Amino acid sequence: MSAPVWYELLHVDKNCGARYGILHTPHGDFETPMFMPVGTQATVKTLIPSEIKEVSQGLILGNTYHLWLQPGDELIKEFGGIRGCGARYGILHTPHGDFETPMFMPVGTQATVKTLIPSEIKEVSQGLILGNTYHLWLQPGDELIKEFGGIRGFMNWDGALLTDSGGFQVFSLSKMRKITEEGVEFRHPKNGSKLFLSPEKSIEIQNNLGADIIMSLDECAPFDSSYEYMKESVDRTIRWARRGWEYHPNKDTQALFGIVQGGKFKEMRKYCLEELMKTPFPGFSIGGLSVGESKEEMYDMLEYLSHYMPKDKPRYLMGVGSPDDLVMGSIYGIDMFDCVLPTRNARHGTAFTSEGKIQVKKATLFNDHGPLDKECDCVVCKTYSRAYLNHLIKSEEILGMRLITYHNLYFLKTLMKNVREAIKNDRLLEFRNEFFKKFGYKL
């Protein structure tokens, strides 16, 4: 049929004339008769989208009058309509390279992406990786790294770098730290010595580490914190961000991002963002997500924030990197992602493939002559069999960890390339449906 929506009559009740059929639409086929919940303001009141799916057949109503008045049909159009694909394609310009977005950034916690050398990191990334301020401050020390020209010279990496503020790691030491207005006092986790991290100290360390993009010191409060504590925490994060900005001496060479916090409270997140936007940060990060809340809660928060984030500045979702979250985050307008998941999973023998995750040590792979992923063209999949990788992982050989790390990062690099192509062709929602079905994720 050429019509975008058409009805297929399948049966008529001979006794009363009632009709059974299928209503075909571009976004699903629905048995009729059916009931459609009303989503007047682009929401079925009190429910998030995943819940609406559970209590409907998948077809809901929006109200033209109300959405025309608020927030306006032109704004909604920017997100791909009520359905809401706010995915963005762009270029992130840095002193050490220009990068297409959305993008995934491998994590090099200790000035190394675990098990890989720099030339391999180049092959499995776009060329922008992370270093961890907290860990490199404690060992070997930012002053030593500065002597080598920063992380780039220390690890012989000629690509771009991003460093976090160290705040997440410090605040994870809940029994070993004390928060004051000046900063955070805590004890060295190995030798017990007293240390102090302030907004200014975090910037100083990151100046020494020499990353292209650096982060403001923030408090990453637990997602389920009380409203009262979260308000106090967010206000402190805003004050710390302003202090870091005022102290930062390298604004022309190191882009300092503000970090949006607020836990589960939407209005708190909006408030934090609006206050941070009063300082001319060149980009904004979203912190405090993927810390124990459900995926539905995280996606709901990303959708909410997407309406308020500046359109002309990069948006970085911190610590998120599973394949489904990369696709969904892109739908909600995120430009940058990072996570230790692909490398950590690899070291435990879990590989991402085009057909879902595989436990490489499974007995069924013992004599499997096929590649790890038949649709992947990385050197691992073109060179080694599943049987060989199975042997390496079961033998706890480091080479097995290296090969799966290489593959997992290459897989995510390829995934993000496909996401970008889908965005450019205005079909990311369709790509999501295809990828989720193939990978084994629930829509």
Salt bridges, closest charged atoms under 4 A:
GLU8 OE1 - HIS24 NE2 2.75
ASP29 OD1 - HIS24 ND1 3.04
GLU78 OE1 - LYS311 NZ 3.59
ASP98 OD1 - HIS93 ND1 3.01
GLU100 OE1 - ARG420 NE 3.98
GLU120 OE2 - ARG402 NH2 2.89
ASP158 OD1 - LYS122 NZ 2.75
GLU181 OE2 - ARG239 NE 2.81
GLU182 OE1 - ARG243 NH2 3.65
GLU200 OE1 - ARG243 NH2 2.88
GLU204 OE2 - LYS201 NZ 3.61
ASP212 OD1 - HIS96 ND1 2.64
ASP212 OD2 - ARG152 NH2 2.70
GLU219 OE1 - ARG236 NH2 2.82
GLU232 OE2 - ARG236 NH1 3.63
ASP235 OD2 - LYS231 NZ 2.63
GLU274 OE2 - LYS270 NZ 4.00
GLU275 OE1 - ARG242 NH2 2.79
GLU275 OE2 - LYS278 NZ 2.85
ASP300 OD2 - LYS266 NZ 2.92
GLU303 OE2 - HIS307 NE2 2.70
ASP324 OD2 - LYS295 NZ 3.35
ASP325 OD1 - LYS295 NZ 2.94
ASP335 OD2 - ARG88 NH2 2.92
GLU355 OE2 - LYS374 NZ 3.72
ASP368 OD2 - ARG386 NH1 3.52
GLU375 OE2 - LYS438 NZ 2.56
GLU421 OE2 - LYS424 NZ 2.90
GLU434 OE2 - ARG427 NH2 2.60
